[in-house]
Structure formats: structure tokens, C-alpha cells
Amino acid sequence: MAASKKAWRRRVGRVTVYQRGGRLWIYYRDYKPVRRPAGTSREEALALAAKINAQLADGTLTMLAFIVGVKPRSTTLFSVFGCCF
């Protein structure tokens, strides 16, 4: 039986960098799971993960976020809907 090769994976705070196929991917949770390709260089992917982790810690929108029509996190549901729901 052949030994299985374990995929490369690193954690940077709340962000995970993992390899799938020949590409590196970034995974984190910001309201919902976010998975984005991060290229092929491990150093660049880890640097990008560190930047995203800092943005998550600050509470700002991340550089990979693509949210149309959603206000920043400081907005409460009451101020969005204007009433109790």
C-alpha cells in the first residue's frame, strides 16, 4: 500500500493557506466562508494571508471581499432595517 502524501497547509491567525493541485488557496470566514486562489508562491500566499488576518482583526473589509450593497461591520441590523424584525 502506497503512503498518501499530505497536502501543504499553514495557518496565519484566522486565515488558512492550503494547496490544492498546483495552486495555493486562502480560506477564512468573514460572515461566510471565503475561498480565493492565492497564486503558486508560498511566500506570497503567506504574506497575503497575514494582510487579510490583520484586516479581520481590525474589523475592516478584507481585500478579497466582494460584497455588493453591504455596509461595513459597524452597522447594526436595526440601522439597516429601521425596525425590529
N, C-alpha and C positions, 0 to 999 in steps of 0.2 A: 504494500500500500504506500503510495507516494505521500510525502508530507505536504500539507497545504501551506501555501505562502500567505502570511498575514499581511494585509494591506497597511500602508503607511498612514498614520493618523496622529495629529498633535492637537492639544487643547491650549488655547490662549484666552484665559478668563472664561467668558461666556460663549466664545466662538470656537468652533471645531474646524480644523483644516484636515481634509482627508483626500486620499487618492482613489479615483475610480477610473479604471482604464489607464490611459496615458495622461489624463488631466487631473489637476488638483481642484477641489471644490471647497467652498466655505459654507458652513451651516451655523445658524444661530436663530434664536426665537426673538422676534420683535412684534408683539401682538399675535403673530402666527409664524410658523416655521418658514425660514428663508434659506434657500439653497441657490448659490450662484457659482459659476465657474471662476476660478482664480488663476488660470494660466497653467504653465508647466514648471515654473521655477519655485522650489520650496521656499527660498529666501523671500521672494516677492509675495508669495501667498501668506507667509507668516507675518510679514510687515503689514499687509492689508488686514489681516486678522487683528493685529494689535491696534490699528487705527479704528476698526469697527468696534472693538471692545471698549476703547476709550469713548467713542460716541455713545455706546449703550450706557456706559457708566454716567456720562453727562446728561443723559436723557434727551439728546437731540436726535433728529432723524439721521439714520446712517447713510453713508454714501451710496450704498447699493439699494436703498429703499426706493420703491417706485409706488407711491401711494397717491392716487389722484383724488382730490377733494377731501382729504382727511387733514384735520388741523393738528398742530403739534400736541405733544402729550399733556401739556399743562391745561388743556381744555377738558372740562368735565362734561359728562353726559348731560347734566342739567343745562349747561350753557349751549350745548349743541341742539337739544330738542326743545328747550324752553319750558319744559314742564316735567312733572313726574310721569313715569311710564310704568 
